[in-house]
Amino acid sequence: MTDHVHDLRSVREATDRLLTAVAKLDNAALAEESHLPGWSRGHILAHLARNADALVNVFEGRPMYESASARDADIARDAGRPLEEHLTDLRDSAARFLATTEPAQDWSRTVELRNGVTDLAANVPFRRWVEVELHHVDLNIGYELHDLPEEFTDREIAFLADRWSGRPEVPPVTLRAVPGEVWHTGGTEGTPVVLEGPKDELLGWLAGRDLRGAHLAVVAGDGLPELPPL
């Protein structure tokens, strides 16, 4: 089973890095565009706070979000707040999430996330770690894919490679890190593709971030496949 204690510690560390970086911004910077189309930096911060509360709902057996429209409305409502309100909300919501993980509980139980997705409770801390790290990159404030912890990058590549496995719209893809590991993803139909490059570029392609793998070497196949949205 996933080491949820380790992952919770990593969530705390990633949240501290995020808060330290965001505290250096000002209100005007929060209104500027992020790396995510249509979202300002304020939208990302609002999403991170509401995601923490949504995961509290997951641990307490409630629906993660009331509805997709309510989720979007909450983000839109909170996006334009001043910096200090964002920082307070990020700290408080992160503390609520961590507090929910402290009581003794069955970490092997299955919990329900969004859109009918289920997972083991022990994997939820890693999912929160993903939210904090990738959205820190999305803020476009100098924290890039190559700055992510190596352990995180390795695990997220493996997680996303598994996510895209068996998808008929994605050809069979072999991912080769330079140097090191190999991962496989995609379906079984179409011309096999082999992509090679540094881990941050591989993660960028899998997660639809940065240049989306544009600098990866296509060692075999018909070119860089396009992945569906996450």
Summary of the structure (lengths in Angstrom):
residues: 230
radius of gyration: 18.2
end to end distance: 24.7
largest distance: 51.7
contacts: 703
relative contact order: 0.13
helix: 52%
strand: 11%
